[in-house]
Amino acid sequence: MVQTKKLVLYLVIVFVLYTIITSPERSADLVQVGFEGIASAAEGVGEFMTELVQ
């Protein structure tokens, strides 16, 4: 089971590196979308907490 997890992790790392090397523009776009999503989620949590306090 542990070896399977390691194999899957290595495959994911190789895939990510391959994607970054072959199309860096697309990879940058995906990273930007991911960070925008995280920022939006954090903003939503902040607004929710603010409303709870008031």
DSSP file (Angstrom, degrees, kcal/mol; ACC not computed):
  #  RESIDUE AA STRUCTURE BP1 BP2  ACC     N-H-->O    O-->H-N    N-H-->O    O-->H-N    TCO  KAPPA ALPHA  PHI   PSI    X-CA   Y-CA   Z-CA
    1    1 A M     >        0   0    0      0, 0.0     4,-1.9     0, 0.0     5,-0.1   0.000 360.0 360.0 360.0 -43.5    0.0    0.0    0.0
    2    2 A V  H  >  +     0   0    0      1,-0.2     4,-2.2     2,-0.2     5,-0.2   0.897 360.0  52.0 -65.1 -40.2    2.8    2.4    0.9
    3    3 A Q  H  > S+     0   0    0      1,-0.2     4,-2.4     2,-0.2    -1,-0.2   0.859 107.2  53.5 -65.4 -34.0    4.6    1.6   -2.3
    4    4 A T  H  > S+     0   0    0      2,-0.2     4,-2.5     1,-0.2    -1,-0.2   0.910 108.3  49.4 -65.7 -42.3    1.5    2.3   -4.3
    5    5 A K  H  X S+     0   0    0     -4,-1.9     4,-2.5     2,-0.2    -2,-0.2   0.912 111.5  49.3 -62.9 -42.3    1.2    5.7   -2.7
    6    6 A K  H  X S+     0   0    0     -4,-2.2     4,-2.6     2,-0.2    -2,-0.2   0.917 111.0  50.0 -62.9 -42.9    4.8    6.5   -3.5
    7    7 A L  H  X S+     0   0    0     -4,-2.4     4,-2.4     2,-0.2    -2,-0.2   0.922 111.6  47.5 -62.1 -44.8    4.3    5.5   -7.1
    8    8 A V  H  X S+     0   0    0     -4,-2.5     4,-2.4     2,-0.2    -1,-0.2   0.911 111.7  51.1 -63.6 -42.3    1.2    7.6   -7.5
    9    9 A L  H  X S+     0   0    0     -4,-2.5     4,-2.4     1,-0.2    -2,-0.2   0.925 111.0  47.9 -60.7 -45.6    3.0   10.6   -5.9
   10   10 A Y  H  X S+     0   0    0     -4,-2.6     4,-2.6     1,-0.2    -1,-0.2   0.894 111.0  51.2 -63.0 -40.2    6.0   10.2   -8.3
   11   11 A L  H  X S+     0   0    0     -4,-2.4     4,-2.4     2,-0.2    -1,-0.2   0.902 110.2  49.0 -64.5 -40.4    3.6    9.9  -11.3
   12   12 A V  H  X S+     0   0    0     -4,-2.4     4,-2.6     2,-0.2    -2,-0.2   0.918 111.8  49.2 -64.7 -42.5    1.8   13.1  -10.2
   13   13 A I  H  X S+     0   0    0     -4,-2.4     4,-2.6     2,-0.2    -2,-0.2   0.922 111.9  48.2 -62.8 -44.2    5.2   14.9   -9.8
   14   14 A V  H  X S+     0   0    0     -4,-2.6     4,-2.6     1,-0.2    -1,-0.2   0.907 112.0  50.0 -63.1 -41.3    6.4   13.8  -13.2
   15   15 A F  H  X S+     0   0    0     -4,-2.4     4,-2.5     2,-0.2    -2,-0.2   0.922 111.2  48.3 -63.3 -44.3    3.1   14.8  -14.8
   16   16 A V  H  X S+     0   0    0     -4,-2.6     4,-2.5     2,-0.2    -2,-0.2   0.930 113.4  47.0 -62.9 -45.6    3.3   18.3  -13.2
   17   17 A L  H  X S+     0   0    0     -4,-2.6     4,-2.4     2,-0.2    -2,-0.2   0.912 112.1  50.5 -62.6 -42.2    6.9   18.8  -14.3
   18   18 A Y  H  X S+     0   0    0     -4,-2.6     4,-2.5     1,-0.2     5,-0.2   0.912 111.3  48.8 -61.4 -42.9    6.1   17.6  -17.8
   19   19 A T  H  X S+     0   0    0     -4,-2.5     4,-2.2     1,-0.2     8,-0.3   0.908 112.1  48.2 -64.4 -42.3    3.1   20.0  -18.0
   20   20 A I  H  < S+     0   0    0     -4,-2.5    -2,-0.2     1,-0.2    -1,-0.2   0.904 114.7  45.6 -65.3 -41.1    5.2   22.9  -16.8
   21   21 A I  H  < S+     0   0    0     -4,-2.4    -2,-0.2    -5,-0.2    -1,-0.2   0.904 116.8  42.9 -70.7 -41.2    8.0   22.2  -19.2
   22   22 A T  H  < S+     0   0    0     -4,-2.5    -2,-0.2     1,-0.2    -1,-0.2   0.825 133.1  13.4 -79.5 -30.9    5.8   21.6  -22.3
   23   23 A S     X  +     0   0    0     -4,-2.2     4,-2.0    -5,-0.2    -1,-0.2  -0.581  62.5 167.0-145.6  80.1    3.4   24.5  -21.8
   24   24 A P  H  > S+     0   0    0      0, 0.0     4,-2.3     0, 0.0     5,-0.2   0.820  78.5  57.6 -66.1 -30.4    4.6   27.1  -19.2
   25   25 A E  H  > S+     0   0    0      2,-0.2     4,-2.0     1,-0.2     5,-0.1   0.939 108.8  45.0 -65.3 -45.0    2.0   29.7  -20.2
   26   26 A R  H  > S+     0   0    0      1,-0.2     4,-2.3     2,-0.2    -1,-0.2   0.895 112.3  52.5 -64.9 -39.9   -0.9   27.3  -19.5
   27   27 A S  H  X S+     0   0    0     -4,-2.0     4,-2.3    -8,-0.3    -1,-0.2   0.904 108.3  50.7 -62.7 -41.4    0.7   26.2  -16.3
   28   28 A A  H  X S+     0   0    0     -4,-2.3     4,-2.4     1,-0.2    -1,-0.2   0.895 109.1  51.8 -64.1 -39.3    1.0   29.8  -15.2
   29   29 A D  H  X S+     0   0    0     -4,-2.0     4,-2.4     2,-0.2    -2,-0.2   0.916 110.0  48.9 -62.1 -42.8   -2.7   30.4  -16.0
   30   30 A L  H  X S+     0   0    0     -4,-2.3     4,-2.3     2,-0.2    -2,-0.2   0.897 111.0  49.5 -65.3 -40.2   -3.7   27.4  -13.9
   31   31 A V  H  X S+     0   0    0     -4,-2.3     4,-2.5     2,-0.2     5,-0.2   0.914 110.5  51.0 -64.5 -41.8   -1.6   28.6  -11.0
   32   32 A Q  H  X S+     0   0    0     -4,-2.4     4,-2.4     1,-0.2    -2,-0.2   0.917 110.1  49.3 -62.1 -43.4   -3.2   32.0  -11.2
   33   33 A V  H  X S+     0   0    0     -4,-2.4     4,-2.2     1,-0.2    -1,-0.2   0.908 110.8  51.4 -61.9 -41.7   -6.7   30.6  -11.2
   34   34 A G  H  X S+     0   0    0     -4,-2.3     4,-2.2     1,-0.2    -2,-0.2   0.923 111.2  46.1 -62.0 -45.3   -5.8   28.5   -8.2
   35   35 A F  H  X S+     0   0    0     -4,-2.5     4,-2.6     1,-0.2    -1,-0.2   0.872 110.8  52.9 -67.0 -36.4   -4.5   31.4   -6.2
   36   36 A E  H  X S+     0   0    0     -4,-2.4     4,-2.4    -5,-0.2    -1,-0.2   0.900 109.4  50.0 -64.3 -38.8   -7.5   33.5   -7.2
   37   37 A G  H  X S+     0   0    0     -4,-2.2     4,-2.3     2,-0.2    -2,-0.2   0.913 111.7  47.4 -64.2 -42.7   -9.8   30.7   -5.9
   38   38 A I  H  X S+     0   0    0     -4,-2.2     4,-2.5     2,-0.2    -2,-0.2   0.914 112.8  49.2 -65.0 -42.7   -7.9   30.5   -2.6
   39   39 A A  H  X S+     0   0    0     -4,-2.6     4,-2.3     1,-0.2    -2,-0.2   0.903 111.3  49.5 -63.8 -40.8   -8.0   34.3   -2.2
   40   40 A S  H  X S+     0   0    0     -4,-2.4     4,-2.2     2,-0.2    -1,-0.2   0.907 111.0  49.4 -64.6 -41.7  -11.7   34.4   -2.9
   41   41 A A  H  X S+     0   0    0     -4,-2.3     4,-2.3     2,-0.2    -2,-0.2   0.913 111.0  49.4 -64.2 -42.2  -12.4   31.6   -0.4
   42   42 A A  H  X S+     0   0    0     -4,-2.5     4,-2.3     1,-0.2    -2,-0.2   0.892 110.2  51.2 -64.4 -39.0  -10.3   33.4    2.2
   43   43 A E  H  X S+     0   0    0     -4,-2.3     4,-2.5     2,-0.2    -1,-0.2   0.906 109.4  50.8 -64.0 -40.8  -12.2   36.6    1.6
   44   44 A G  H  X S+     0   0    0     -4,-2.2     4,-2.3     2,-0.2    -2,-0.2   0.905 110.1  48.8 -63.0 -42.1  -15.5   34.8    1.9
   45   45 A V  H  X S+     0   0    0     -4,-2.3     4,-2.6     2,-0.2    -1,-0.2   0.906 110.8  51.8 -64.2 -40.8  -14.5   33.2    5.2
   46   46 A G  H  X S+     0   0    0     -4,-2.3     4,-2.3     1,-0.2    -2,-0.2   0.919 110.6  47.2 -61.5 -44.6  -13.4   36.7    6.5
   47   47 A E  H  X S+     0   0    0     -4,-2.5     4,-2.3     2,-0.2    -1,-0.2   0.898 111.7  51.6 -63.8 -39.8  -16.7   38.2    5.5
   48   48 A F  H  X S+     0   0    0     -4,-2.3     4,-1.9     2,-0.2    -2,-0.2   0.925 111.0  46.8 -62.1 -45.5  -18.6   35.3    7.2
   49   49 A M  H  X S+     0   0    0     -4,-2.6     4,-2.0     1,-0.2    -1,-0.2   0.881 110.5  53.4 -65.0 -37.9  -16.6   35.7   10.5
   50   50 A T  H  X S+     0   0    0     -4,-2.3     4,-1.8     1,-0.2    -1,-0.2   0.918 109.1  48.6 -62.3 -43.2  -17.1   39.5   10.4
   51   51 A E  H  < S+     0   0    0     -4,-2.3    -1,-0.2     1,-0.2    -2,-0.2   0.858 109.1  53.8 -66.3 -34.6  -20.9   39.0   10.1
   52   52 A L  H  < S+     0   0    0     -4,-1.9    -1,-0.2     1,-0.2    -2,-0.2   0.894 108.5  49.2 -65.6 -39.0  -20.8   36.5   13.0
   53   53 A V  H  <        0   0    0     -4,-2.0    -1,-0.2     1,-0.2    -2,-0.2   0.868 360.0 360.0 -69.7 -36.2  -19.1   39.0   15.2
   54   54 A Q     <        0   0    0     -4,-1.8    -1,-0.2    -5,-0.2    -2,-0.2   0.482 360.0 360.0 -78.7 360.0  -21.5   41.8   14.5
